[in-house]
């Protein structure tokens, strides 16, 4: 049933909401936010069929709900932090110690929103809650001295909104006082940690520096929406981005550099241990990824299956994969540079299938790898698929330069559209190596083939 949910009644031709901070108009999962300072009055016609916000008009029959939001504002300076909890906000408490803020939210009946702003060279936020939440990054720059800069201990959907025109940054220290390697769980894993699934939107920018381990970790999926401005991983000792279940990107510019581990790693979960419909996918529908890798035996984009081994009664027991990972580069642009130091590294690797493009889309992938042979037994490789590599659209170019370099490694290669061009130079270098067959159904593939 369609309804309008307000803290005040819509009983007159003019709705007075001047005391509210924001109003959200919901149409299905889509929402538009309006500041009440900009719209102290909201007219709608006498018959109640339309509602007007400035130049935006809504048919009330198409509105699912309208919610009034009083956001909690957290502000930092180098002198400390302040938390403004408006009257009427229930279930939210704050503990402040200098620039370190702990928020506890026991509210499980409505979605609370938080505004993060200001700068601190000794600041951090720990959030604990059990309901979906929105965080608005409104020009917030935090460098923590003893923990993660942001630690979100909530297993639900977390919306991170990069407010348009703002620059935001998070960094953690290179050491964790009183924490051993065996204790680096949850927020200790990253400069920016989220226990749940994170959805990033908004036209601002976010820069993350992981001086201790990973830069950004989400225990469940990570989704970069079409409206994203830019996200930069400036440095990470381990992985740049480490997420569970799946990674999806519809837009924005993602840059990763100075990476000590993998650039983007997706951990596929056991199919019986997740409620998500998607699991084991890397899906790119738009935007750009620019990745530079210099660490040996790493992967720029890594998609693992859920196979594992464990010690049982003194014996190692192998558990076979229950999910076959799927990598889809449907659209957008990916640029990967494996430097000469990245011995044995892989630019993009899937423990399953790998599809580039569709009959209606045209992604662009450019990979350059420079990997002279040393003592490392692994070959530096541009594209790797344990199962089938499908070229269905777009333009993919792999330049494998150096001794023992390899352009493509897959079980089977199939081309139905678009083009794949692979060049290789250097002693014992390889262009395209397959275990099985190459099937051409309309696509263009250029390169030197070798079969197992």
Buried (B, 14 or more C-beta within 10 A) or exposed (E): EEEBEBEEEBEEEEBEBEBBBBBBBBEEEEBEBBEBEEBEEBBBEEEEEEBEBEEEEBEBEEBBBBBBBBBBBBBBEEEBBBBEBBEEBEBBEBEBEBBBBBBBBEBEEBBBBBBBBBBBEBBBBBBBBEBBBBBBBBBBBBBBBBBBBBBBBBBBBBBBBBBEEBBBBBBBBEEBEEBEEEEBEBBBBBBBBBBBBBBBBBBBBBBBBBBBBBBBBBBBBBBBBEBBBBBBBBBBBBBBBBBBBBBBBBBBBBBBBBBBBBBBBBBBBBEEEBEBEBBBBBBBBBBBBBBBBBBBBBBBBBBBBBBEEEEEEEEEEEEEBBBBBBBBBBBBBBBBBBBBEBBBBBBBBBBBBBBBBBEEBBBBBBBBBBBBBEEBEBBBBBBBBBBBBBBBBBBBBBBBBBBBBBBBBBBBBBBBBBBBBBBBEBEEBBBBBBEEEBEEEEBEBEBEBEEE
